[in-house]
Amino acid sequence: MTILLNERVPRTLDTLLREWTGETRRGARLEAWLFENEPARREAERTLAEAGISARLHSAYKPLVHAFLEDIDMADLKRVAVRYPVHEEADPMRFLSEAYPLAALLDGVEAVFEPGEADLTYRVRVEYTDGRAAEHEVFAPNRLRTNHLEQVDLTPTGWLKVTGLPGNAPDIDRALETEIEIVFRKVMEAVAAHEWPAAEPYAETLAIDVTIPGIERSLGYDDEVMSTREALHEDFYFSLLEFFKHRSGRPPEDRGLQPGQIVPDIREGDGDAHVRVELRSFGAPEDPHRAEQDLDAADAAPGLAQIHRELAELPGETFEGLSREGRPVRGLYRSGSRPAVLVTGGQHANETSAPVGALRAARRLLADPEANIALIPVENPDGYALHGRLCEGNPRHMHHAARYTSLGNDLEYDRGSPTYEKGARIQALQMSGAQLHVNLHGYPAHEWTRPFTGYLPRGFELWSIPKGFFLVMRHKPSWAEQARRLVEAVTKRLSAVPGLPEFNRRQIEICAIHSGGTPYEIINDVPCLLTADERYPTPLTLITEFPDETIYGEPYRFAHTVQMTTVLAAEEAYAAMMADMAEDLAVASV
C-alpha cells in the first residue's frame, strides 16, 4: 500500500463563522456562495445574525435552481423569462444546462430561456397570475482555472461579498476556494506528483476516499437530485482518466487506455473534509450481498451469484472468460435454425437494468427451440461488484468508477484481445457467427456534471441530461438499409410498451429546452442515432440506452421491461428481415 495523500481540509462554512462572528465585524452585510446544503447555510445565517452580521448564504452549485427553490416565490407563477450567461471560456450551452431541470420544476408555467451576457449573472423576470411581476439577478460564481491537461476551464467556485464593514473598511468581492475545491485540487496535484510506472496499467487500484459535507437534494422530478458528492466522484474519475490518457500520449478520443482501477469513494461527513489517496492491491474477489429476487419483478440490480445461477438454468452450451480480478465472465450459446443473435449486458456495470432485461428476454427466446442465441448478461463482473459496494454508501449516485473494467478500460475498445473480459465476447461470436449484436446499456437517470473541470462532462455532453430511452445503431456501410429497417421495426414495437412514449416525450421536451435542441432522429417516439461504423465485428450492432443508473422500484422494473422488449423485438425483426433477404436472393437467382 502506498499513500499519496492523507489530509484534513477545514470546512469553509466553519472557517467563515470563526472569522466573521467577532465584535469587530458587527454591522457588516455578508453574502457567500458555498457547496453546502440549505439547512447548514440557514443555521449559519442564524449564528451570524446573533453576532450582528446580516448574512445570506447561497449555493455555489446550480445557483439558479437553488434560487427558485429558496428565494423566488413560485406560487401562482404565470410566466418566467430567464436570460442565462454566455461566457467566451465555456460551452455556449453551459449555463442553460446548469439551469436544468428548472423547466420541469416550472410545470404548467410558460418558461422562456434566452442567451444573455458574459457577466456570470442570470437575469430573471417572473410574472404572476394576479398581475404582479418581479426582476431577479442570480449570481453564478465562477473562475478560470488551469486543469490537469493544461487547459483553461470556467468552473463554479465559492464566493464572498461583504459590505458595510466598520471603520469604512473596503468592501470584499472575491472568489472563495471552498473545501470541496481544495480537496479536488489536492488530489489532482498528488496524482500528478507521483512517479508512475512507464507502462500501463499504472496501478491495481488507485483509491480516493473522501468524507465531506455537501449538497444532497432530491428535486421531485423523475430521478433528479443535486449532489455535490456525486459530482466530486464523477470529476475525480474522468479527470484521472484524462490525466493518465494525456500522460500515455493517447489522443483525447482514445478509449483503449488501461491505467488500472480508479475508485473515488465519496461519503457524507460533518465538519472538516478528510481525503486519503492510496494505491492498493487487489484482494480475493468478494461480491457484495444482494437479496434474491424474482427477475420479472426485480426492483434493484440482483447479485452476481443469482445472475450466474439464472444463466445456468437456461438451455445451451456454457462458456466463460476471466476478469482482471479473477471473476468468471459467464455466457451461454444455444444454436437454432433462426439467424443468430448475440445479446450482452453489463459492459458498463453501473448501467443496472441491462443484465435483468437480457436474462428475461433470453428465457422467452430460448423457449422456442428454433431460437439461435448467444448471451452474456454481465460482461464486466469486476465493475458489477464494485458498483454494488459503492451503492452500499451512496445508492443514488451514478458511480462511473464501475463503468470500466479493473484494468480501467472500456472492454468495447479492447482491440480483440482474447484475455480478460473481451475473451467471452470473442467466444460468443465465434460460436454463434451472429451478425446482429444487441448490446444493452444505460446512462444517468439524473443530470451528470463535472463542476470542477467546467461543469459539462467532457466527451459525454450528449448524455448529461436524461432524454428517455434511446437507441444507437452502428452498422457496416453496406448494411445501411437493413439497419434502418431493423430500427423502424424495433421502435414500432417499443411504442406499444405502456408508458414509454409518454416517458420519452416528457424527457425529450425538458432535455431539448436545457440543451438547445434534439441533435438526433426520433422514430416512433424513440430517439435514435444511426451511423456507419467499420469498428464493430458484426454488421449490425443495436445499442440500447435507458436512463437507469440510479433507479429502483417501479422505475427499475419499467427499465428492464423496456430492455427485454427491445431484445425480443430485435430478434423477431432480424429473423423476418433475413428471411426476406434470402427469399429475394432466391428469386433473383432464378
N, C-alpha and C positions, 0 to 999 in steps of 0.2 A: 504494500500500500504506500503510495506517495501522495503527500498533502501539498497542494499547490496554493491553497488559501484557506485561512481559518480566522474569521474576524467577526466582531460585533460592530454594527453601524448604528449610531444613535438615531432614534426615531425623530424625524423632523418636527412633528407636532409637539413632542415633549420639549425639544430644544426651543421651539418658538415660545412656549409657555414660560420656560425658565427665563428667557431673555426679555419678555415683554410684560411681566407682572410686577416689576419693581416700581417704587414710588416715583422714580424719575421719568416714567413713561405715562403717567396718568394724564388723561385728556386727549390722548392720541386716537386717531381713527385708523384702523388696520384692516386691510384685505389681504388674504393669502389664498393661493391655489395649491392644493395638496392631493396626493394619491391616497386619500383616506375616505372611509365610509361616512355617511351622513351623521349617524349617532355620535361618532367620535368628534366630528367637527362641531356639532351643536354643543356638546359638553364643553369643549374647549372655548367656545364663544362665551358660555356662561362663566367659566373661570376668568377669562379676560375681562368680562363686564364687572365682576367683583373687584378686579384690580383697577377699575376706572378706565378701561380701554374699550372703545366701541369697535367691535370686530365683526367681520363677516368672512367666513371661511368657505371657499368654493372647491369643487372638484377640478383638478387639473386634467383628469381623464374624461373625455367626451363631455366637455363643458356645456354644450348647447342642450344635450339630452338632460343633463342634471339641472340646468336652469329651468326647463319646463317641469321637471319633477319636483323642484324645490322652491322656485322663486316666482314663476309666472302662473297666474291664475288660469287654470284650464277648464273651469266650469263655464258652461254656456258659450263656448267659443263658436264663432261663425266662420272666420277666415284667418289664416296665418300666412304671412309672407316672410320668407327668410332670404336675406342676401348673405351668402356664405363667402368667406375669404378665398381668394385665388392667389397663391404665392408663387413667385418665379422659381423657387427652390423645391417645389413639391409638385406632385401629380395634380393636374387641374381639378380632378375629382376628389382629391384628398379630403377637403373639409366638408364636401357634400356627403361623402361616405361616412365621415366621422359623425355626421348628424343622424345616421341610422340608429334605431328604427323609428325616428320621430314621425314619419308619415303614417306608420301603423298605429302609433300611440294617439295620433290625431284622427282616429277612425270616425268618419262622418263629417269631418271638418274640411272645408276647402283649404288646401295647402299648396303654396307656390314656392319653389326654390329657384333662385337665380344667382349667377355669379356676381361677386362684388369686388371689393378692393383687396390689396395685399397687406392690410394693416392688422391681421390676426384678430379681427372682430366680426362676429355675426351681428347683423342688424335685423331686428325682428319687429314686425308690426302685427299686432293681434287685434281682431275686431270681434265684438260680442253680439249676441242676438238682441240685446237691449239697446244697441246703438253705441255703446262705449267703444273706445279704441285706445291703445297704448303702444308706445315705442320702447324697445329694449335694446341695449347693446350688451352683447355677451362676449367677454374677452376669452380668447383661446390661447393661453400662454404656450409659446414655442420658442425654441432657439436652434441655431445651426450648430451641428456637431460633426466632427470628422469621425467616420466609423472605422471598423476593422478592415475595410477594403480601401482605406484612404479616400473615400468618397464623402461628400457632404450631405447630411440628412437634416431636414427640418423636423424636429421631434418635440412632442409635448414635454413640458417641464413644470416644476413648481415655480411660483412667483410670489413676490411680496410687494405690496403697495402700502405706504404709511404716510399720512398727512397729519397736520395739527400737532406736531411734536412740541413739547415745552421748550422755551428758550429760543423760539424761532429757528430751531434746527432744520436743516434741509429735508425736504420730502424724500422718501425712498420709493423707487420704482425699478425693480431689478429681478432677474431670474434667481430662483432659489433651488439649488440642487437638492432634491429630496433623497431619503434613504433608499428608495427603490431604484432611482437613477444611479446612486453611488454603488449599490450592490451590482447592478448590471455592468457599470464601468470597471469595477474592480475585478470581476470575474473575467471579462474580456482581456484586461491587462495581464492577469495572472496566466491565462492560457497562452497569450502571445509571448510572454516572457519565458515560458518553459522550453527546454531543449527536447524537442520531439525527435523520434527516430526518423531516419531518412526515407523509409518505405512504409506504405500502408500495410496493415492497419497500425495506427499510431498508439493505440491502447486497447485493452479489452473493454473496460468501461471507464468513461470519464463521467464522474458523478458530481452534480451540482446540487447540494442540499441547502435550502433556504427556508427559514421561518421569518415571517414578516407580516405586519398589519397591511390593510388594504381594503379595496372595494370588492364586494361580492353582492350584487343586487339583481334580483330577478325583475324582469320588466313586464311580465303579464301578457306578452305577445309571443305565441308559439314557444320556442325554447330559448328565447332571447334572455341573456344575462350579461351584466357588465362585471368583469372580473379582472382586476389588475394582477392577481397572482397567476391566473391562466395566461394573461398576456406576457408576463415575465417568462413563463415556461416556453411559450412559443418563440419569443425573441431570442432567448438563450439557444434553443435548439437549432433554429435556422441560421442564426448568426454564426454559431460554431461550425455548422456545415459549410457555410460560406467561407469562414476563415480557413478551414482545412482544404477546401477546394482551391482557394487562392494560393495557399502555401504549396499545394501539389502542382500548380501550374495548369490546372484544368480550366477550361472556359466556363463562364457562369451557367450556361445551359446544360452542362455535363451532369448526368446523374449516376455515373458509374463509380463515384468516389466510395472508398471503403475505409473510413477513418477509425472504425470501431464504434462501440455503442456509446451514445451520448444521452445521459439521463438527468435532466433537470427535475427535481422533486421539490415543489414549492408548497409549503404548508402554512396554514394560518398561525400567526404569532401575535403576542401582545407586548408592547414595549419595543426595545431595540430590536433591529433585524439581526439575524445571525446567518452567516454564509460560510459554507465549507465546500471546497473543491478538492477532490482527490481522485487518484487513479486506482481502480480496483480490478482484481482478477475475478473471472467467472468462478462461481462455486458449482456444486452439483445442481442440475436443473430442478427447480421447485416451482410447482404451479399453484397459484392461489386457489383457495377453496371457493367453489360456486355451487349453489344449490341445484339439485336435479330439477329439470323442467320438462313438461310436455312441449315438444318443439313447436307444434301448431299454435300453442298459446303462450310461447315464451315471451316474457316481458323484460328480459335483460340478456346479455350475452351469456351463453352456457359455458361451463367449464370445458377445458380441452379434453379431459378424460371422457366426458359424456359425448363430445363430438366424435372422438375415436371409436367409442362403443357403438354409436348410431351408425357410423360408417361401416363398421364390421358386420352389422346386421343386414346390410344390403347385399344383393346377389352380384357376383362378379369376381374378378381376379384383383387381388390387392398388390400394391407396390408402395415403395416409400423412398424418400430421400432423407437427408440428415441436416439438421440446422447447425449453425455455428456453435451453439452451446451444447449440442448433443441430443436435442429433441427429435423424434421422428416426424417427418413430413409425409403424412399418410394419404394415399389415394386409392382409387378403385376404377377398374375398367370392366364393362360388360358389353360384349360385342352383340350386334344385331343386324338385321337387314336394312334398317333405315340409315341415312347418312350420319356419320359420326359427328358428335358434338363434344367439345371439351368445356367443362364448367368448373370455374375456380372461384374461391373466395379467400378473404383474409390475407391478400398480398400486402395490404396496408392494414395492420392488425387493430388499429383503433377505429376502423370502419366496421361497426359491430353487427350490422344486420345481414351481411353477406353470407357468413357460414350457415346461419339458420335458413335463409332463403334457398341456398344451394342444396342443403340436405332435404328440405321439404319438397323441392322440385324433383330431386333425384328419386325419392320414394315413389312419387307419382309416375315419373317416366319409366322407371325400371319395373313397374307393374305390367308394362307392355313388353312381352318377350322380344319384340322386334326393335326396341329402342337400343341405340348404339351410343353409350355414354361413358365418357371418362370424367372423373370427379376428384377434385382436391378441395375439400371445404376450408382448410386453413393452410395457406402456403407459407405463412410466417409465424410458426408457433412460438419462437422466442419473443417476438413482438406482442403476441397474444398474451403470453404470460406476464410480460412487463406491463401491458395495459391493465390487466386485472389487478396487479399490485398497486399501480398508481391510482387506480379508481377507488381503492380502499380509503385513501386520504381525500381525494377530490373526485367524486363520481360524476360531476357535471363539467369537468374540464376535458378539452379535446385530446390532450396527451399525444401530441405528434411525435414524441420520443419513441412511441411504439409503432410509428408508421413504417420504419425501415427495419431491416434485419439487424442482428447483433454485430454484423460487420459494418453497419452504418450505411448500407446501400439499399437502393430500391431494386429488388430482385428482377423487376421487369427489364432493368438496364444492365444486368449481368449478361455479357455477350456470349451466352451459350455454354458457360462453364458447367460441367457435369457435377461439380462439387456443391455441397451445401444445398440451400433451398431450391435453387433453379433446377437441380437434378430431377426433382419429382415432376416438374412440368415437362422437361425433355422426355422423360419416360412415358408420360401420358400421351404426348404427341406421337412418339414412335409406336406405341402400342395401338393407338386408335386411328392414326392417319387423319385426324379431324381437320377439316378446312374451315370450320367455324369455332371460334373460341368465345364463349360468353364469360366475361371477366367481371365479376360483381364487386362493386366499390361503393364507397360512401364519401361524404365530405361534411364539413362542420354544419351542425344544425342551428348554430347561432354565430354571430359575427366573429371573424377571425382577424386579429390585429397584431401588429408588431410595433408598439408605440415608441420604443427606444431606438429604432432604426428607421423612423419615418412614417409609422402607423400602418400603411397598407402592406400586406405580406408579399414581399418582393418575389416575382416569378409566379405567384399564385393569385394575382389580383382578381381573376375571374371567379375564384372560389371563396372570396372573402365575405360574401353575403349570400344567405340561402336563396335559391331561386327554384325550389321544387325539385321533383325527380327528373333527372337529366340523363340523356343517352349520348354516348360518343361512339361513332362508328369509324374505325380505321380499316381501310381496305386497300388491297393492291390496285394500282391504277386501272388494270383491265377488268376489275370487278366492280366498277362504279355503279353500273345498272343494277346488279344483284344487291349491292349494299343498300341502295335506296329502296328497292322493293322490300327487302327484309325489314328495314326500319319502319316503313309505312305499315306493314302488316303487324309488327310488334306494337307500335303505338296505337293502332286501331283497337287491338285487344286490351291494351292498358287503359284506354279511355273508358272502358266498361267497368274498371275497378271502382267500387263505390267510394266516392270522396276524393279520388285522385285528381280529376280535372279541376275541382274547386280548390284543392290544396295547391296545385300548381299555379292556377290563375292568381290566387292571392299573393303567393310568394314572388311570382314574376313581376306583378304590379309594383310591390313595395321595393323589390330589388332594382327595378328599372328607374324608379324615382331617385334612389340614392346612388346609383352607379352611372346614370346618364344615358341609359338605353338598354337594348337587348341585342348584343352582338352575336346572336345565334338564331337558327331557324326554329320555329315552333311547328311541330307536326302533330296533329290530333291532341293538342293541349300539352304536349311534352317538348321541352326544349331539347334540341338536337344539334350536334356538330358532326358533320360527315367530312372526312378528309382522306385523301390518298396518302398512303404511307408504306414504304417498302420495308420498314424496320421489322415488322411483325412476321412471325413464321407462318401464320395462317392467312389465307386470302381475305378472310373476314374476321374482325375482332370487334365484338359488340361489348362496350364498357358501360356499366350502369353507374349512376352517381345519385345515391339517395342521401339527403341531409340527415345523417343518423348518428354522428359521433358522440352525442351526449344525451340520447333519448332513452326513455324507459316506459314501461307500462303500455297503454294503448297505442301511443305513437310508435313504439318499437314494434309492436305486433303489426301495425299498418305497414311499417317499413319492410319487414321480412316477407310480408304477403306480396307486396309490390315486386320485390326481388324474385320471389318464387314465380310469380305470374310472368315476369319477363323471360325467365328461362323456359317455361312451358311454351310461351308464345313464340320464342325464337326457334326452339326445336321444331315445332309444328310448321312454322312458316318456311324454315330452311328445308325441311323434308319435301314440302309441296313445291318449292321453287326448284330444287334439284330434280324432282320427278318431271317437272315441266321442261327443264333444260334437256333432260335425257330424251324425252318424247320429241322435242323439236329437233334434236340431233338425229334421231332415228328417221324422222320424216325427211329431213334434209338429205340423208344418205340414200334414200330410195330413188 
